[in-house]
Amino acid sequence: MDVKYPNITVQLTGQDGNAFGIIGKVSGALRRGGVPKEEIAKFTSKAMSGDYDNVLTTCMEWVNCD
């Protein structure tokens, strides 16, 4: 699977399993990585479009997850 922003890494292991917290953590990393607001909005929309597994899958598609 190709990661959209391979230069951005987010540690998700050992984190709270709250979906909104995970989305916020990845969104913040994208923002700090210089990703445009429009792209972050696309990430957020896609991550919120399904269940918890969708959140994790979307995160792994957009950034490197540890």
Protein Blocks (a to p, Z undefined) as FASTA:
>chain_A
ZZfblmbccdfehpafbfklmmmmmmmmmmmnopafklmmmmmmmmmmmcfklmmmmmmm
mmccZZ
